[in-house]
Amino acid sequence: MFEDFEINRLFEGTVHEHPHFSLNVEGNEYKGMIDDNKIHWYNPHPKQTLDQEQVSAIESKIVTIYGDQLEK
């Protein structure tokens, strides 16, 4: 589905703390942030090159991975 997934915790311990992530899909790099389990994509948005079904599957997987990391 995607490769090279990373979550970075910027501004940890402050009111501006939001997990930022990056990932690679089919050779394209996408970045975004997670706020209240909602994904906010930076440009380029994956919907510009992927169909909605793929984007939904990727977002679901990201939220699952993020939730699993919170439990650790």
Secondary structure per residue as TSV (DSSP state, phi and psi in degrees):
chain	resnum	aa	ss	phi	psi
A	1	M	-	360.0	-56.6
A	2	F	-	-149.3	164.2
A	3	E	E	-127.5	168.2
A	4	D	E	51.4	47.3
A	5	F	E	-81.0	129.2
A	6	E	E	-135.5	138.8
A	7	I	E	-113.4	127.8
A	8	N	E	-116.9	130.1
A	9	R	E	-97.1	97.0
A	10	L	E	-87.7	147.5
A	11	F	T	58.1	35.8
A	12	E	T	-57.1	133.4
A	13	G	T	85.7	5.7
A	14	T	S	-118.6	171.1
A	15	V	T	-67.7	-17.0
A	16	H	T	-93.0	9.2
A	17	E	-	-70.3	120.3
A	18	H	E	-144.9	137.0
A	19	P	E	-69.6	128.3
A	20	H	E	-106.0	149.5
A	21	F	E	-138.7	161.3
A	22	S	E	-141.3	150.6
A	23	L	E	-155.7	165.0
A	24	N	E	-122.7	126.1
A	25	V	E	-126.7	118.7
A	26	E	T	51.5	39.8
A	27	G	T	84.0	-1.7
A	28	N	E	-105.7	134.0
A	29	E	E	-94.4	133.8
A	30	Y	E	-126.8	147.7
A	31	K	E	-134.8	156.9
A	32	G	E	-171.3	-171.4
A	33	M	E	-136.7	159.3
A	34	I	E	-114.5	126.7
A	35	D	E	-136.6	116.1
A	36	D	T	53.7	46.0
A	37	N	T	60.0	19.3
A	38	K	E	-111.8	135.8
A	39	I	E	-94.9	130.4
A	40	H	E	-115.8	111.3
A	41	W	E	-83.8	143.8
A	42	Y	-	-88.4	170.9
A	43	N	S	-81.8	139.6
A	44	P	S	-78.5	145.0
A	45	H	-	-82.5	137.0
A	46	P	G	-61.3	-22.2
A	47	K	G	-67.9	-11.6
A	48	Q	G	-74.6	-23.3
A	49	T	T	-125.0	-15.2
A	50	L	S	-117.0	156.7
A	51	D	-	-80.8	163.4
A	52	Q	H	-59.1	-35.7
A	53	E	H	-62.8	-42.7
A	54	Q	H	-65.0	-43.5
A	55	V	H	-62.1	-44.0
A	56	S	H	-62.3	-41.9
A	57	A	H	-64.9	-41.3
A	58	I	H	-64.4	-44.8
A	59	E	H	-62.7	-40.6
A	60	S	H	-62.2	-43.7
A	61	K	H	-65.3	-40.4
A	62	I	H	-61.5	-46.5
A	63	V	H	-63.2	-38.1
A	64	T	H	-64.6	-47.4
A	65	I	H	-62.0	-43.6
A	66	Y	H	-61.0	-45.5
A	67	G	H	-61.5	-39.9
A	68	D	H	-64.1	-37.5
A	69	Q	H	-69.9	-31.5
A	70	L	H	-66.0	-33.0
A	71	E	H	-73.4	-16.5
A	72	K	-	-77.0	360.0
